[in-house]
Amino acid sequence: ETLPLRRLVIALDPSSDTDGTPIYDAYRSIGLNISIWHDEDYFYNGLRLNDRVVPANASVNDKRESYLWRQKIFLSACTRQFKRENRTWVLLVDTDEYLAYHHYDPGEGVPFPCGELKSEEAVEECTASYHRNQSSPSTGDIRTRLPVFGTPNSTLAHFLQSQLDYLIRDNNW
């Protein structure tokens, strides 16, 4: 699967005017564990919120430095939190970053679950069955539904939003 996401931490931008609660709640309803952090949730060891407050008339460079400083503090707190939770795989992604999708390709070889089988015949049968199931929306590899890389609005956020109804309707998370 592409990012079998089970845990998500979101840092709220203190200057944001939008409320993402309906979206967060929709994903919580299908089992995604989401934490929403405000500044006070991840500043630590004597760091004060006012240490890097930048006035509205600050230079572009000062605003950028403040953003990078806040991001560093947040990402550090995230990695500590996930370590406490014994998470073994963590992906740190900013909202404006893109991921290159790992598209499903029927020619990609022996699927992972089939590779451990002992006989060549069993591997071939498992592989054929696996590839047949990929065309089914309910049993198929989610990668078969990914947009072609480079398609406008093909961010991870857009893809997840497009799949939300499908995931909730079929409880296929």
C-alpha positions as CSV (number, residue, x, y, z in Angstrom):
1,E,0.0,0.0,0.0
2,T,1.0,3.6,-0.3
3,L,1.4,5.1,3.1
4,P,-0.8,2.9,5.3
5,L,-1.2,5.9,7.5
6,R,-2.3,5.1,11.1
7,R,-1.0,8.1,13.0
8,L,-0.8,11.8,12.2
9,V,0.3,14.8,14.2
10,I,-0.7,18.2,12.8
11,A,0.8,21.5,14.0
12,L,-1.8,24.3,13.7
13,D,-0.6,27.5,12.2
14,P,-1.4,30.2,14.8
15,S,-2.4,32.6,12.1
16,S,-4.7,30.2,10.3
17,D,-8.3,31.3,9.8
18,T,-9.6,27.9,8.7
19,D,-10.9,25.0,10.9
20,G,-9.9,21.5,9.7
21,T,-12.0,19.7,12.4
22,P,-14.5,18.2,10.0
23,I,-11.8,16.7,8.0
24,Y,-9.8,15.4,11.0
25,D,-13.0,14.0,12.5
26,A,-13.9,12.1,9.2
27,Y,-10.5,10.4,9.3
28,R,-10.7,9.7,13.0
29,S,-14.0,7.9,12.3
30,I,-12.2,5.4,10.2
31,G,-9.5,4.8,12.8
32,L,-6.8,7.3,12.0
33,N,-5.2,8.5,15.3
34,I,-4.8,12.3,14.9
35,S,-3.3,14.7,17.3
36,I,-3.7,18.4,16.8
37,W,-0.8,20.4,18.4
38,H,-0.9,24.1,19.3
39,D,2.4,25.9,19.9
40,E,2.2,25.2,23.7
41,D,2.1,21.5,22.9
42,Y,5.5,21.2,21.4
43,F,7.7,24.1,22.8
44,Y,9.9,22.6,25.5
45,N,12.9,23.0,27.7
46,G,12.3,26.6,28.5
47,L,11.6,27.6,24.9
48,R,9.1,30.4,24.9
49,L,6.6,31.2,22.3
50,N,7.7,34.9,22.3
51,D,11.3,33.9,21.5
52,R,10.6,34.1,17.8
53,V,7.4,36.2,17.4
54,V,7.8,38.2,14.3
55,P,5.9,41.4,13.8
56,A,3.7,41.7,10.7
57,N,6.0,44.3,9.2
58,A,9.1,42.0,9.5
59,S,11.3,41.3,6.5
60,V,10.8,38.3,4.4
61,N,14.1,36.9,5.7
62,D,12.9,37.3,9.3
63,K,9.6,35.6,8.6
64,R,11.4,32.7,6.9
65,E,13.8,32.3,9.8
66,S,10.9,32.2,12.2
67,Y,9.1,29.6,10.1
68,L,12.2,27.4,9.9
69,W,12.8,27.7,13.7
70,R,9.2,26.8,14.5
71,Q,9.4,23.9,12.0
72,K,12.6,22.6,13.6
73,I,11.0,22.6,17.1
74,F,7.9,20.9,15.8
75,L,9.7,18.2,13.9
76,S,11.9,17.5,16.9
77,A,8.9,17.2,19.2
78,C,7.2,14.8,16.6
79,T,10.2,12.5,16.5
80,R,10.4,12.3,20.3
81,Q,6.7,11.6,20.5
82,F,6.8,8.8,17.9
83,K,9.8,7.3,19.7
84,R,7.8,7.3,22.9
85,E,5.0,5.5,21.0
86,N,7.6,2.9,19.7
87,R,6.8,3.9,16.1
88,T,9.3,2.2,13.7
89,W,8.6,4.2,10.6
90,V,8.0,7.9,10.5
91,L,7.5,10.3,7.5
92,L,7.8,14.0,8.2
93,V,6.0,16.0,5.5
94,D,5.2,19.6,5.1
95,T,1.8,20.6,3.6
96,D,3.5,22.0,0.5
97,E,5.7,19.0,-0.2
98,Y,4.9,16.3,-2.8
99,L,5.5,12.6,-2.7
100,A,6.3,10.5,-5.7
101,Y,3.7,7.8,-5.8
102,H,4.7,4.2,-6.0
103,H,2.4,3.1,-8.8
104,Y,1.3,-0.4,-9.2
105,D,2.9,-2.2,-12.1
106,P,1.8,-5.8,-12.9
107,G,5.3,-6.4,-14.2
108,E,7.0,-5.4,-10.9
109,G,7.8,-9.0,-10.1
110,V,6.9,-11.4,-7.3
111,P,4.7,-9.6,-4.7
112,F,6.1,-9.5,-1.2
113,P,3.7,-12.0,0.4
114,C,4.5,-14.6,-2.3
115,G,8.3,-14.4,-2.0
116,E,8.5,-16.5,1.1
117,L,6.8,-19.6,-0.5
118,K,9.0,-22.6,-0.9
119,S,7.9,-24.1,-4.3
120,E,8.2,-22.3,-7.6
121,E,4.6,-23.4,-8.5
122,A,3.2,-21.9,-5.2
123,V,5.0,-18.6,-5.9
124,E,3.6,-18.5,-9.5
125,E,0.1,-19.3,-8.3
126,C,0.3,-16.7,-5.5
127,T,1.7,-14.1,-7.9
128,A,-1.1,-14.7,-10.5
129,S,-3.8,-14.5,-7.8
130,Y,-2.2,-11.3,-6.4
131,H,-2.2,-9.6,-9.8
132,R,-5.8,-10.7,-10.6
133,N,-7.0,-9.1,-7.3
134,Q,-5.4,-5.7,-8.1
135,S,-8.3,-4.7,-10.4
136,S,-10.9,-4.9,-7.7
137,P,-11.5,-1.6,-5.8
138,S,-12.2,-3.5,-2.6
139,T,-9.2,-6.0,-2.7
140,G,-6.9,-4.3,-5.1
141,D,-3.7,-2.5,-4.3
142,I,-4.5,1.1,-3.5
143,R,-1.7,2.1,-5.9
144,T,-4.0,1.2,-8.9
145,R,-6.1,4.2,-7.9
146,L,-3.3,6.7,-7.7
147,P,-3.3,9.6,-10.2
148,V,-0.6,9.7,-12.8
149,F,2.4,11.5,-11.4
150,G,2.5,15.2,-12.4
151,T,-1.3,15.4,-12.7
152,P,-2.6,18.8,-11.4
153,N,-3.9,18.5,-7.8
154,S,-2.0,15.2,-7.3
155,T,-0.7,15.9,-3.8
156,L,-1.1,13.4,-1.1
157,A,-3.8,15.6,0.5
158,H,-5.8,15.7,-2.7
159,F,-5.6,11.9,-3.1
160,L,-6.6,11.2,0.5
161,Q,-9.6,13.6,0.2
162,S,-10.6,11.9,-3.1
163,Q,-10.5,8.5,-1.3
164,L,-12.3,9.5,1.9
165,D,-15.8,8.6,0.8
166,Y,-14.6,5.3,-0.5
167,L,-12.8,4.5,2.7
168,I,-15.7,5.4,4.9
169,R,-18.4,3.8,2.8
170,D,-16.6,0.4,2.5
171,N,-14.8,0.6,5.8
172,N,-11.7,-0.2,3.7
173,W,-9.1,1.5,5.8
